[in-house]
Amino acid sequence: MGMMDIKNIAIIGLGLIGGSLAKAIAEYTDYHIMASNRTRATLLRAIEDGAVHEELTDDNIGQADMVILGLYPEEAVAYMESIGGRLKKGALVIDVSGIKRYICKEMPPIAAKYGFIFVGAHPMAGKEKSGYANSEAALFKGASFIITPIDDSAQEEVDWLREFAARIGFGMHVVCSPAEHDKMIAFTSQLPHVLANAYVQSPQCLKHKGFSAGSYRDVSRVARLNEHLWAELFLQNADALTDELELLIRNITEICDAVKAGDREGLETMLGRGRRVKEELGE
């Protein structure tokens, strides 16, 4: 599909990511944006904001050249099952979910049945607060756009998505397999959410004011999550996430044991290992 073939973009779900994509596309490109959202008031607000040009309906969905699924992964699959037959043949469909193996396994048979082209995608951007009210066109400034094609057959679409991502503000893109994506995301995204969530469940947390500065803020920041979404994402990546969790538990236990035993030398060795990793990365 050449770049000129895409005129109408349909966005399903105007949450933080869907809403921010709508705003960024409206601001930085001249595509016609159609959208649907479970709460109608949000859709009307997005139309008022100029982020959406037209409500997406059963009648006009056939005009969409590209569909962006801003839904939870399981919902996204069910949605494509229900509307796939109304889509234009050859339409490009992407999702924006944080775990890729599940959707990249479920979607190809649906794509084959209805004749659309599915490419997995993950805009690596977010905020602690979710929902359209917190969405903004600048959310993706400098962020990474990850593309996880199922195979090599959609090379033209992948190339188009790379350019599209750059135009709406992303600073870089990564193309990788769904499995590679999920393994890395278990470490870079899911593990910090588990850590922050477990950390704030100390009874001390409610009394922290006056005793906390940057360290508390940095570690606790992402504890403010949407538990329905993150529970689904954790379970869809259970193998990779439990590998990372078991390693983290092992490392914390080692430090705990050294502290209990008063083993200063052992403790310094472990802490030095972590410091050196960050130094090597130049962070």
C-alpha positions in Angstrom: 0.0 0.0 0.0 1.6 3.3 -1.1 1.5 6.3 1.2 -0.9 8.0 -1.1 -3.5 5.3 -0.7 -4.3 6.1 2.9 -6.8 9.0 3.3 -9.2 7.8 6.0 -8.0 6.6 9.4 -10.4 5.0 11.9 -9.6 5.0 15.6 -11.4 2.5 17.8 -11.3 3.7 21.5 -10.3 7.2 22.5 -8.4 6.4 25.8 -5.0 8.0 26.6 -3.3 6.4 23.6 -6.2 6.4 21.1 -7.0 10.0 22.0 -3.4 11.1 21.8 -3.0 9.4 18.4 -6.2 11.2 17.2 -4.8 14.6 18.4 -1.3 14.0 16.9 -2.7 12.8 13.5 -5.1 15.8 13.4 -2.3 18.2 14.3 0.6 16.9 12.1 -1.1 15.3 9.1 -4.1 15.9 6.8 -5.7 12.4 7.1 -9.4 12.3 7.7 -10.0 10.8 11.2 -13.1 8.7 12.0 -13.5 7.3 15.5 -15.8 5.4 17.8 -15.7 5.2 21.6 -17.8 3.3 24.2 -18.7 6.5 26.0 -20.4 8.8 23.5 -19.7 12.0 25.4 -15.9 11.4 24.9 -16.4 11.0 21.2 -18.3 14.2 21.0 -15.7 16.0 23.0 -13.0 14.7 20.6 -15.0 16.0 17.6 -15.3 19.3 19.3 -11.6 19.3 20.0 -10.9 18.7 16.3 -9.1 15.5 17.1 -11.8 13.5 15.3 -13.6 14.7 12.1 -16.4 12.2 11.9 -18.1 9.5 14.0 -17.2 6.0 12.8 -20.4 4.0 12.0 -21.3 0.7 10.4 -22.1 2.7 7.3 -18.8 4.5 6.8 -16.3 1.9 8.2 -15.9 0.6 4.7 -14.2 3.9 3.8 -11.4 3.4 6.3 -8.0 2.8 4.7 -6.4 2.2 8.1 -7.8 1.1 11.5 -6.1 1.8 14.8 -7.3 -0.4 17.6 -7.1 1.5 20.9 -8.7 -1.3 22.8 -7.5 -3.9 25.4 -6.0 -6.9 23.4 -8.9 -9.3 23.9 -11.5 -6.6 23.1 -9.5 -5.7 19.9 -9.6 -9.3 18.7 -13.4 -9.6 19.4 -14.0 -6.2 17.6 -12.2 -7.3 14.4 -14.1 -10.6 14.4 -17.3 -8.6 14.5 -16.6 -5.9 11.9 -13.9 -7.6 9.7 -16.5 -8.3 7.0 -17.3 -4.5 6.6 -13.7 -3.4 6.1 -12.2 -2.4 2.8 -10.1 -5.3 1.3 -6.4 -4.5 1.9 -7.1 -2.0 4.7 -4.2 -1.7 7.2 -5.0 -2.6 10.8 -2.7 -1.9 13.7 -3.2 -2.3 17.4 -1.4 -0.3 20.2 -1.3 -2.9 23.0 1.6 -3.4 25.3 2.0 -7.2 24.7 2.3 -8.5 21.2 2.4 -12.3 21.1 -1.3 -12.8 22.0 -2.7 -10.4 19.5 -0.2 -11.3 16.8 -1.3 -15.0 17.1 -5.1 -14.2 17.2 -5.3 -11.6 14.4 -3.8 -13.3 11.3 -6.6 -15.9 10.8 -9.2 -13.0 11.1 -7.1 -10.9 8.7 -7.0 -13.8 6.2 -10.7 -14.4 6.5 -11.7 -10.8 5.8 -8.7 -9.6 3.6 -7.2 -6.9 5.7 -3.5 -6.5 6.6 -2.6 -6.7 10.3 0.6 -5.3 11.8 1.3 -5.3 15.5 2.4 -2.0 17.0 3.2 -0.5 20.4 3.6 3.2 20.9 6.0 3.3 23.9 4.5 6.3 25.6 2.1 6.9 28.5 1.2 8.7 31.6 0.2 7.7 35.1 -3.3 9.0 34.4 -5.4 7.3 31.7 -8.4 8.4 29.7 -9.1 10.9 26.9 -9.0 13.8 29.4 -5.2 13.2 29.8 -4.5 12.7 26.1 -2.3 15.1 24.1 -0.8 15.5 20.7 2.7 15.8 22.1 2.5 12.5 24.0 4.7 10.7 21.5 7.4 13.4 21.2 10.7 11.6 21.0 9.1 8.2 22.0 9.8 4.8 20.5 7.3 3.3 18.1 7.6 -0.5 18.0 6.4 -2.5 15.0 6.0 -6.3 15.2 5.0 -7.6 11.8 3.9 -11.3 11.7 6.1 -12.1 8.8 7.9 -10.4 5.9 4.8 -10.0 3.7 3.8 -6.6 5.0 7.1 -4.8 4.2 5.5 -1.9 2.4 3.1 -1.4 5.4 6.0 -1.5 7.9 7.9 1.1 5.8 4.8 3.3 5.7 4.2 2.9 9.5 7.8 4.0 10.2 7.3 7.2 8.2 3.9 7.7 9.8 5.3 7.4 13.3 8.0 10.0 12.6 5.4 12.4 11.2 3.3 12.3 14.4 6.3 12.9 16.7 8.0 9.6 17.5 11.7 9.9 17.9 12.6 6.4 16.9 11.2 3.1 15.8 12.1 -0.5 16.4 11.0 -3.5 14.2 11.1 -6.8 16.0 9.3 -10.1 16.4 6.3 -10.3 18.9 8.4 -12.7 21.1 11.4 -10.4 21.3 9.1 -7.5 22.1 7.4 -9.3 25.0 10.7 -10.5 26.5 12.1 -6.9 26.6 8.8 -5.3 27.7 8.6 -7.8 30.7 11.9 -6.1 31.9 11.5 -2.5 30.8 7.8 -1.9 31.4 6.0 -4.7 33.3 8.6 -5.3 36.0 8.8 -1.6 37.1 4.9 -1.6 37.4 5.1 -4.7 39.6 7.9 -3.2 41.7 6.2 0.2 42.2 2.9 -1.5 43.1 4.5 -3.8 45.6 6.6 -0.9 47.0 3.6 1.4 47.8 1.8 -1.4 49.7 4.1 -0.9 52.7 2.1 0.6 55.7 4.8 3.3 55.7 3.7 4.7 52.4 0.7 6.5 53.8 3.0 8.4 56.2 5.8 9.2 53.7 5.2 13.0 53.5 8.1 15.0 54.8 10.4 12.0 54.6 10.5 11.5 50.8 12.2 13.1 47.8 13.3 11.9 44.4 13.9 8.2 45.3 10.4 7.7 46.5 8.9 9.5 43.5 11.0 7.6 41.0 10.2 4.1 42.4 6.5 4.7 43.2 5.5 6.7 40.1 4.0 3.9 38.0 2.1 2.3 40.9 -0.8 4.5 39.8 -1.9 2.0 37.1 -5.1 0.7 35.5 -5.4 -2.7 37.2 -7.8 -4.2 34.7 -5.5 -3.5 31.8 -2.2 -4.4 33.5 -3.6 -7.6 34.9 -4.6 -8.7 31.4 -1.1 -7.6 30.0 0.7 -9.4 32.8 -1.2 -12.7 32.2 -0.6 -12.5 28.5 3.1 -12.3 29.2 3.2 -14.7 32.1 6.3 -16.6 31.1 8.6 -13.7 30.3 7.3 -11.7 33.3 7.8 -14.5 35.8 11.3 -15.1 34.5 12.1 -11.4 35.3 10.3 -11.5 38.6 12.1 -14.6 39.8 15.4 -13.0 38.9 14.5 -9.8 40.8 13.3 -11.8 43.8 16.6 -13.7 43.8 18.6 -10.4 43.7 16.5 -8.7 46.4 16.8 -11.9 48.6 20.6 -11.9 48.2 20.8 -8.2 49.4 18.4 -9.0 52.2 20.4 -12.0 53.3 23.7 -9.9 53.3 22.0 -7.2 55.4 20.6 -9.7 57.9 24.1 -11.4 58.2 25.9 -8.1 58.6 28.0 -9.1 55.5 29.4 -5.7 54.4 31.8 -7.1 51.9 29.0 -9.2 50.2 26.7 -6.2 50.2 29.3 -3.9 48.6 30.0 -6.5 45.9 26.3 -6.7 45.0 25.7 -3.0 45.1 28.8 -2.4 43.0 27.5 -4.8 40.3 24.4 -2.7 39.9 26.3 0.6 39.8 28.6 -0.8 37.1 25.7 -1.8 34.9 24.4 1.8 34.9 27.9 3.2 34.3 28.5 0.9 31.3 25.2 2.1 29.9 26.3 5.7 30.4 23.1 6.5 32.2 
